[in-house]
Amino acid sequence: MTDVPCDCSIVIVSWNAKALLLECLESISTHSNDLDIETIVVDNASSDDSVEGVKNAFPAVRVIENADNAGFAKGNNIGIAVARGRYVCLVNSDVVFIDDCLRGLVRWMDEHPEVGMAGPRILNRDRTLQLSARRAPTLWRLFCEAVFLEKMPGLRRIAPGCDLRPGELAALRKVDVLSGCLMMVRRMALEEVGGLDDGYFMYAEDDDWCRRFLAAGWGVVYNPTWSAVHYGGGSSRNAPSRFFVEMKKAQLRYLAKHYGPFFSAFGRCVFLVHCALRWAIWRAKGIARSTGDKGECGPMAERYGACIRWLIRGS
């Protein structure tokens, strides 16, 4: 790491998300206020002129061009390696800042030196709450989600899933995991914990990183005082089935890394049940709807079907 002459380094990994990336950068320019920041875009070999668009519209932004798609975790590590800020803020290309979020988080973390990582309230495109903080994934929680136990009245306390409820995200709180769409990290903590595990191509790297921060004694905090909008699917919408499979693959890697091969093998069975139930539900919805009005039923069924094929075949 180099010397630290600025308040915050913003690292954005992007792949074929030009329009969203430019909107993200515009919001950073608008809402950085009096902060001394640098912005680093790591482009994972986009083919949609993202690099040219950034260079033309935001010449002050540093662009790192990867020769191939290095994935989300490795891409962020490439940006982190050249970052100079007292804080490093990882931001998805499909995130838009809407208030004093950057400055607010920096000043708040200055006042709370025990916090190694913080994240704001995240909103959907329609400004409804996005569940951006959650419990650490365990086999029991994943099973509860797979068979809808966490949605059954009266069972939430003994059969919780990973997601926190909206009411649990109404106030500042320590959490197990912050969504990787926007997380601000203290440099001192980063140097102690290390970067993201780039063995994760995409997904679950935030679960893993937060776990390591907590294990090192650093606070991981959700602070809803400030907000940002996360559109979702900025890069993954380019190949939704592929990225859904990548998500499950990453979750299995997390289970194997932190709980061992037995739990990973059992996790594969849990995910198979999870996907099979939802494939059947979406197929049934598609059959029940009239021709031409099937909406997302087909794509969703295909997404779960692709994951079932991968779980069975392993390829």
N, C-alpha and C positions, 0 to 999 in steps of 0.2 A: 504494500500500500504506500502511496505517496503522501506528501505533507497535506494538511487539511486547511485550505484557504477559504472554504465556503461553508455555508450553513447546511445545505442539503444537496445531495446528488440524487437525481431522479433517473431511474433506469427503466427503460421500456423495451421489452422484447416483442418483435412484431413479425408476422408472416402473412403476407397477402391481405392486409387490412388497411389499405391506404386511406380511405375516406375516414374511418374511425380514428386512425392514428393522427391524422391532421387535426381532427376535432379535439382529440386529447391534448395535443400540443398547444392548440389555441387556448384551451381552458387553463393550461398551466401558465401560459403567458399572461392571461387575464387575472388569475387569482394568486400569483406568487407574491404580490404586494411588495413589501420592502425586504423580502428575504434575498440573501445572496445564494443563488442556486446555479447548478449546472444540470443540463438535461442530456442524457446519453441514450440514443436509440440503437439497439442491436437488431439488425435485420437478418432474419434467417432465410436468406436466399429467396426473397420475394420475387415474383414475376409480374407484379402489377404496377411497376414504376413507383413503389413506395419510397425508395431511396431518393430518386430524383425529386419527388414531390416534397419531401422533407427538406432537402438541400435548397430548393427554390423558395419555399415558403418560410423556412426557419433556419437561416444560414448559421445562427449561433449554436444550433444543436449539433452535438457531436454524433456522427453516424459511424457505426462499426458494421461493415458488410461481411457476413459469414458466407463462405463458399457453398455451404449446404445448410440444411435445416438441422441445427444443433440441438433443437428442443428448448423447452422453456427454462429448465433449471440451469443447464449449461450456458444458455444465452445470457441469463441473468448474471451468472458467475463471471462471464466475459466482461460485462458492464461493471460489475462490482470491482473487478481487478484494476480498473482505471479510475474509479470514483474517488473524489477528493473531499467529500462532505463530512461534516461532523455526524450527520445522519445520512443513511442511504434509504431512499424510498422506492420500492419496487411497485411499478404501476402497469397494469395491463393496457394494451393499446385501445381497448374499448371502454376505458374509464374516462369520465368527464368530471372535473372539479366544478362545484357550483357555489362554493362559499369560501370562507377563510380557512379552508381545511389544512393546507400545507403549513402556513404560518402558525395556525393554532396548535397543530400536533407538535411542531418543533418547539414552540414555547412551553407547551405542557410537559414534554419530555425533559426539557431543561430543568423544570421544577421537580421532576420525579426521577432521580438518577438510578433508582432501583429497577426501573422499567427498561427492558432490553428491546421490546417490540410493541408497537401500538398500531391499531387500525381504527378508522372512523366508522360511522354508520354508513352502510352502503344501500343505495336505493336502486330499484329497477327503473327501466325507461319511463314508466308511468308514475314514478315517484312513490310507489309502494315499497315497503321494507323488503330488502333482500336479506336472507339469513346468512350473514357473512362471518359469524363466529359460531363455534360448535364444540361439542365434546370430542375428546380423542377417540378415534375409531378402535373399538374392541370387537372381538368376534361376537359377543353377546349383543352388542348394540347393532352390529351389522345384520345379525339374524333377526332381531326385532323389526328392523326396517324391511328386511326381505319379505316377511310374512305379515306386515302391516300391524304388528302388535302395538307399536308406539302410537298408532292412531285410534286404538280402541279405548273408549271411556273407562277410566278407573285403572288402567294398566300402565299409564305413562310413568308412574313413579318406579315401578318394578321392572318395566320393559321399555326403557327410554331408547330412542335412536340417537344419532349423533347430533342432529340439529337442535339448537336451542329454540324455544318458542318466542314469538314476537314480544311477549311481555317480559321475557328474560333479557331482552336486548333494549329495554327502555332506559337503562341507566348504565353508568360506567361500571365495569366489572372485570375481574381477572377471568381468563378463559383458557381452555386447553389449546385451541386452534383458531387462528385468524385466517380468513380467506386470502389466498395469494394474489387476488386481484389488486389489492392495495395494502401494503404493510410498510411501516416506517421502522427502521432498525438503527439502534445506537451503534456507532462505530466501535466503541470499546467492547460491547457485547459481541459484535460481528467478528472482531479479531480473536476473541476467546473461543467462540463457538465454531467459527468457520463458515464458509459459504454453503449454498444449497448442495444437496447430494445430486450430482449430475447423472447418477445412474437412473434417476427418474427422467424419462423423456418429457412427460407432461402429466400433471396431476399428482397428488399425494406428496409432492415435495414440500408443500406448506405444512401438512400434518407432521412430516418428518422434521422439518426445520423448527417448528414451534416446540416439538417434543424435546429437541436438543437444547433449545434456549431454556426451557423449564428445568431440564436436568442439570444445567449449569448454574441454576439459581437465579436466573433473570425473570422478571415479571413479563407476562404476555397479557396485554390489556386491550379491551374493547372500549373505545371512548366515543359515544354517540353525540358529543357536543358539536362535532363537525361532520359534514356529509360529502359524499361523492356519488355519482351515478355510474353504475356498471351495466352496460347494455347486454353483455353476455354473448359468447360465441363469436367474438371478433375474428379469431383465426379458425376456431373449430367448425364454424359454419361452412368452411370450404370442403370439409369431408366429415360430416357428423357421425357416421357409423364408425369410421376409422378412429376418431377421437374418443368415442364412447368406449370402444374396446381398449384404447390406451388408458382410459380412466380405471377400468377394472384391472388391467395389467399392473398399473401402478399401485393400486390398493393391495393386490396380492404381494407385490414386492415389499410393501410396508409391513404387512403381516409377517412375512418371512424374516425380514430384517430385525424386527423388534420382538417377535414372539416365537420364531422358529419354524421349521418346515412342516411340522404337524399342523399347526394352526393355519399355515398358508394352504395346505391341502384341504383342510376342512373349510377354509374360506372359499375355495373354488366351488365346493358343493353349495355353500350358502349363496354365492353369486349366481350359480346355475338356477337355484330355486327363485331367486330375486328376478332374474331375467325371464324365466319361463312363465311366471305368473303374470308379469307385465306384458309379455308378448301375447299371451292368451287374451288379456283384457283389451289390448289395442286391436287385435284381430277381430274380437267380438264386436267392438265398437264400429269397426269398419264395415263388417257384414250387416250390422243393424242399421247403418245409415244408408240413405238413398244414393243411387249412383250419381256421381258428380258432386256430392256434398260430404266427402269423406275427410276433408281437412287434413290434419296431421296424422291420422290413423295409420296410413301406409308407411310414411317415413319413420314413425315411432316403432311400429312393429318390425320394420327392417333393422332398425338400430339394435333392438333387443335380440332379434334373430342373428345378427352378425356376431353379437357377443356370445350367444349360445354356441354358435359354430366354433368360435375361438376357444371357448372353455372346454368343449368336448375334444376338439382336434389339437388344440394347443398351437395353432398357427393362423 
